[in-house]
């Protein structure tokens, strides 16, 4: 999943539960010239033709399918979406087992295709990870990454259930508080929706969305946790699979506890590679002459910060757990994060200045810890994860899992071990221990994994491609550091874009060379 590590948490019985903090590589806002031409009244080369689909989801009332039409209008929020984007809401059942019952509003955002009608394939639905990441806010922030696809697709994203403007989960001290005051607070303020915000429910929303967007089949690009959503969709609706890209996949064969151990091993391995590079290439390397010395220095630095946290700006302090999280966030960026990480560690070690390390972490995606007041991404991540996972370990299992995580990484184990408590006291049952993703009969699905991914380790990509089924999962490997390789790696970008434009996958087992080659 997108979360690179858990945030700090107390042991059972204290007020805060364990939260998993995301580390996604964020892109800058893109160029606007072509967009302005597309959006200017009267500048369009030809009238736009809206697409229609003939295969509505089965079992739903006609009021939600053939009787529902998305009413797109200019977005009023977020501010970054006020120019060039359309927004709409989609009615969907809260409980698909009771389709005639209560409905919810799913928030959607769209950037219209710039190419001619005759070449437009349809909509490409994007999910940027998490769980808990808002697609309505995310599309304007990440548009530059996907801009080349606008010649063939409308780019569409949405707020999944529990997130942003779509039945947002509340777990704070009051119903309006976006903080986390524990599982009991979640039950008090959001108990009516918590059983219905898991990935399988959102996957059903995707199929209704596909139909209302006018596509016979779903075209989809999911990153990190978004791969779980896309794979579950393929399992539920194999005949409706169009062109699906699953990048930086979660491992469908591991339960939540196993994922914690695999992830902390992967981030430790990424740090060791950084330390070796730093020793060989960076003058006055703050981590010393290699991985072993780096571990000793990091341990000493963590001990120092436990006794006295370093100032990190804006009234914040950087303690030992923050140190591990912030370093992990830099590693999410791949080799682009290595030099900034070395500089930030030097400032912290030499000058007791935690600002560069904290600022760099915020810029890479763990800005969840500095989220805007109305952003509920942290609590949504917990709620969706626990709705999906059936693990409710007892204290003996918790102690054992905590020890396993700590032992798996000398630098990150202690900070990551808080994640084992994520769902131990959750007030509702989760759906299953591992994802069910077999999609026999579906069109080929492109699975893209990076060998140096510190967040969703590479073995998960192999397992995902295999679990989708023979002839369905097609694995593309990138020899790259960091979490996610599109569009940073040119070979990956060419293969993915070709697949999305033509439906042709690369040969199974294709390897793209990169920073680890």
Secondary structure, 3 states (H helix, E strand, C coil): CCEEEECCCCCCCCCCCCCEEECCCCCCCCCCHHHHHHHCCCCCCCCCCCCCCCCCCCCCCCCCCCCCCCCCEECCCCHHHCCCCEEEEEEEECCHHHCCCCEEEEEEEEECCCCCHHHCCEEEEEECCCCCCCHHHHHHHHHHHHHHHHHCEEEEEECCCCCCCCCCCCECCCCCCCCECCHHHHHHHHHHHHCCCCHHHHHHHHHHHHHHHCCCCEEEEEECHHHHHHHHHHHHCHHHEEEEEEECCCCCCCCHHHHHHHHHHHHHHHHHHHHHHHHHHCCCCCCCCCHHHHHHHHHHHHHHHHHCCEEEECCEEECHHHHHHHHHHHHHCHHHHHHHHHHHHHHHHHHCECHHHHHHHHHHCHHHHHCCCCCCHHHHHHHHHHHHECCCCCHHHHHHHHHHHHHHCCCCHHHHHHHHHCCCCCCCCCCECCCCCCCCCCCCEEEEEEEECCCCCCHHHHHHHHHHCCCCEEEEEEEEECCCCCCCCHHHHHHHHHHHHHCCCCCCCEEECCCCC
